[in-house]
């Protein structure tokens, strides 16, 4: 059995003309138009693009439009920012308008959007600090009510809570969410925010997300599932500023988190195309540099590492999504972590990943119908367009199926 057989489906199809007669003995071009698997990246630039268009800044809008066009040649899945302190810097004044515009724009282009995050101790709203813990929790839940409800149907996937393992012990600075986590405990807080998100959008995909891949995360997940927390998928961050994890660690992480039987999303993946961050740095945020250049040697290394990592993850049956965090260099920590340089020129990693997604893992074939108009198709799960001359039809191949399709 192929390592990718679980990524494929089969279709036994009978193709007919609009009058019901079979499309007999004819060549049919089968083109994959989308993937079921979520190949993703941070899509923060789409919000910036909407703001540039709204303000009439044509130069910036043109630059960001070019960037996002390259983005969409790779990805079908994008993460949008909902950091509370930036999304609502003043209580009651939110970034809903440009964020909604970006989410709708992505959806119109066939991209699934995810909101990140609904609850997190970092980038929290400073204005929450004036309230009691009881009131902070109420405002956190109201925030979930407001945003999940407002974006329902446009964003139906959320990182509900972020980095819970360290949340009650976070001591970089005082913040409202650490306060309530210390009072309630991890499990009570996680259950409260998940239950609220579930109530606001019962059909949403709800993730817990963490960079901590130690046994501590496993223990937390055990407790949360025992408490009935409605976790749809396990989010695993993989910021590799200090060097590529490598196949051995990847397989170990997959093995340990597969025991929960839940889908796995690699939510924040970073691989560097320059000098690696020193190993003695404990908190990546402590590495502050003004410039972190990409190098030709680093770019070749980054492309090779991305190709291997994506292949390992794509072969694993529980992995449903991979999100690279930075599309361009000089974003978080100024790292050379993107698929593009800051001027939008493409790096080798861009072409390496595009080959995997849109060539190696995409099905585009020509098949010949028999005298009854029948063809058998095996292809990567997703959506297809079938065409014969000027006639065409669409096919959903996200599961094995038999069907009669009318080409018109």
Rosetta blueprint (number, residue, H / E / L):
1 X L
2 X L
3 X L
4 X L
5 X H
6 X H
7 X H
8 X E
9 X E
10 X E
11 X E
12 X E
13 X E
14 X E
15 X E
16 X E
17 X L
18 X L
19 X L
20 X L
21 X L
22 X E
23 X L
24 X L
25 X L
26 X L
27 X E
28 X E
29 X E
30 X E
31 X E
32 X E
33 X E
34 X E
35 X E
36 X L
37 X L
38 X E
39 X E
40 X E
41 X E
42 X E
43 X L
44 X H
45 X H
46 X H
47 X H
48 X H
49 X H
50 X H
51 X H
52 X H
53 X H
54 X H
55 X H
56 X L
57 X L
58 X H
59 X H
60 X H
61 X H
62 X H
63 X H
64 X H
65 X H
66 X H
67 X H
68 X H
69 X H
70 X H
71 X H
72 X H
73 X L
74 X L
75 X L
76 X L
77 X E
78 X E
79 X E
80 X E
81 X E
82 X L
83 X L
84 X H
85 X H
86 X H
87 X H
88 X L
89 X L
90 X E
91 X L
92 X L
93 X E
94 X L
95 X L
96 X H
97 X H
98 X H
99 X H
100 X H
101 X H
102 X H
103 X H
104 X H
105 X H
106 X H
107 X H
108 X H
109 X L
110 X L
111 X L
112 X E
113 X E
114 X E
115 X E
116 X E
117 X E
118 X E
119 X E
120 X L
121 X L
122 X L
123 X L
124 X L
125 X L
126 X H
127 X H
128 X H
129 X H
130 X H
131 X L
132 X L
133 X H
134 X H
135 X H
136 X H
137 X H
138 X H
139 X H
140 X H
141 X H
142 X H
143 X H
144 X H
145 X H
146 X H
147 X H
148 X H
149 X H
150 X H
151 X H
152 X L
153 X L
154 X L
155 X L
156 X L
157 X E
158 X E
159 X E
160 X E
161 X E
162 X E
163 X L
164 X H
165 X H
166 X H
167 X H
168 X L
169 X L
170 X L
171 X L
172 X L
173 X L
174 X L
175 X L
176 X H
177 X H
178 X H
179 X H
180 X H
181 X H
182 X H
183 X H
184 X H
185 X L
186 X H
187 X H
188 X H
189 X H
190 X H
191 X H
192 X H
193 X H
194 X H
195 X H
196 X H
197 X H
198 X H
199 X H
200 X H
201 X L
202 X L
203 X L
204 X L
205 X E
206 X E
207 X E
208 X E
209 X E
210 X E
211 X L
212 X L
213 X L
214 X L
215 X H
216 X H
217 X H
218 X H
219 X H
220 X H
221 X H
222 X H
223 X H
224 X H
225 X H
226 X H
227 X L
228 X L
229 X L
230 X L
231 X L
232 X L
233 X E
234 X E
235 X E
236 X E
237 X E
238 X E
239 X E
240 X E
241 X L
242 X L
243 X L
244 X L
245 X L
246 X L
247 X H
248 X H
249 X H
250 X H
251 X H
252 X H
253 X H
254 X H
255 X H
256 X H
257 X H
258 X H
259 X L
260 X L
261 X L
262 X L
263 X E
264 X E
265 X E
266 X E
267 X E
268 X E
269 X E
270 X E
271 X E
272 X L
273 X L
274 X E
275 X L
276 X L
277 X L
278 X L
279 X L
280 X L
281 X L
282 X L
283 X L
284 X H
285 X H
286 X H
287 X L
288 X L
289 X L
290 X L
291 X L
292 X L
293 X L
294 X E
295 X L
296 X H
297 X H
298 X H
299 X H
300 X H
301 X H
302 X H
303 X H
304 X H
305 X H
306 X H
307 X H
308 X H
309 X H
310 X H
311 X H
312 X H
313 X H
314 X H
315 X H
316 X L
317 X L
318 X L
319 X E
320 X E
321 X E
322 X E
323 X E
324 X E
325 X L
326 X L
327 X L
328 X E
329 X L
330 X L
331 X L
332 X H
333 X H
334 X H
335 X L
336 X L
337 X L
338 X L
339 X L
340 X E
341 X L
342 X L
343 X L
344 X L
345 X L
346 X E
347 X L
348 X H
349 X H
350 X H
351 X H
352 X H
353 X H
354 X H
355 X H
356 X H
357 X H
358 X H
359 X H
360 X H
361 X L
362 X L
363 X L
364 X E
365 X E
366 X E
367 X E
368 X E
369 X L
370 X L
371 X L
372 X L
373 X L
374 X E
375 X E
376 X E
377 X E
378 X E
379 X E
380 X E
381 X L
382 X E
383 X E
384 X E
385 X E
386 X E
387 X E
388 X E
389 X L
390 X L
391 X E
392 X E
393 X E
394 X E
395 X E
396 X E
397 X E
398 X L
399 X L
400 X L
401 X E
402 X E
403 X E
404 X E
405 X E
406 X E
407 X L
408 X L
